[in-house]
């Protein structure tokens, strides 16, 4: 029996007669479903988009370790957080593939752009190899069409504007290649702006070039993503942009005091006034300061022990050591209820129209919360939200409508200018 629709099997009036009329399935009324049933039903009734899935770079790393040029997307595997089977089970229909450009690539001219091109080509190759399961998506309309066709749409976002380098024409170039949003920076200040993780504060927000980047993204029709940026950068973007912006994978600083990577309440309020959307990151470090402190303590101890044993990061010996240490010293992670707390906070500050999902699957390692360990588990979050009184209309907005509204507004502005 399909898990997409909940059925009650009822016999028709003549089913017991000598005519042997076939038994007919009758759909159960949504009002009569439990919240568990509704959660699974809504997860498949409505399109689910996730603002940030780091599958491309994970596959790139696996290619490197396995010394292969190409590693096809896993259709059914225990590796990582994403595969086709689990995505279909969880109702994930339009995961934004993150074209992640590590800050280290910024130091060599051309390196970030080359990496971006290679990752985009990888995702295009996946869609070409499995055309019955995946298709590239450049617009919200593409995603909705593919949802109706039963395929998983593959929109893309570039994580780190370093791929633009110092050439504004690259914004159009990457948009033509299918990039629908650009995260202005990552873990270090770049040519565009300051990073929340970098204390250098090279530009005190946006650079002069960065201000032109925001304007050009508006003109071309690329969503501006303010995840990772410093607070100064955020507020300067708000003053410049002519269209709503997104935070593709950020959470609320209320629950992680001092963690600038998350958004404080005033920023969330300002984002709502802009018409934008914050897509909640599922990583436990983004959800709960106490958990983040435990994770950081564990990482510190691992680093100390590796130094004592002369183990080099990234080697097989180091990976084996880290795996064993984590098995011997497990850290209690956050849970799905804490993700719901972050959604509650955004709704209380900015309203239901300004929150979405930005899991960071395949990007936060083993720090995912209980109940949201991979892409099969979105119904668990929907169930918690239903338990808290969220309506079916609210669920649809969180799952995709809020983000698609921004996406269409950005595309519409570009078309008119």
Secondary structure as UniProt FT lines:
FT   STRAND          7..10
FT   TURN            13..16
FT   TURN            18..19
FT   STRAND          24..27
FT   HELIX           30..32
FT   HELIX           35..45
FT   STRAND          48..53
FT   HELIX           55..66
FT   HELIX           84..90
FT   STRAND          92..100
FT   HELIX           103..107
FT   TURN            109..110
FT   HELIX           111..129
FT   TURN            130..133
FT   STRAND          134..136
FT   HELIX           140..149
FT   STRAND          152..154
FT   STRAND          156..159
FT   HELIX           161..164
FT   TURN            165..166
FT   HELIX           169..176
FT   TURN            177..178
FT   STRAND          179..183
FT   TURN            196..197
FT   HELIX           208..220
FT   STRAND          223..225
FT   TURN            227..228
FT   HELIX           231..240
FT   STRAND          246..250
FT   HELIX           253..255
FT   TURN            257..258
FT   TURN            260..261
FT   HELIX           265..274
FT   STRAND          277..280
FT   HELIX           284..287
FT   HELIX           289..308
FT   TURN            309..310
FT   TURN            313..314
FT   HELIX           316..328
FT   HELIX           336..349
FT   HELIX           352..354
FT   STRAND          355..357
FT   TURN            362..363
FT   HELIX           365..367
FT   TURN            375..376
FT   HELIX           378..387
FT   TURN            388..389
FT   HELIX           392..396
FT   HELIX           397..401
FT   HELIX           402..416
//
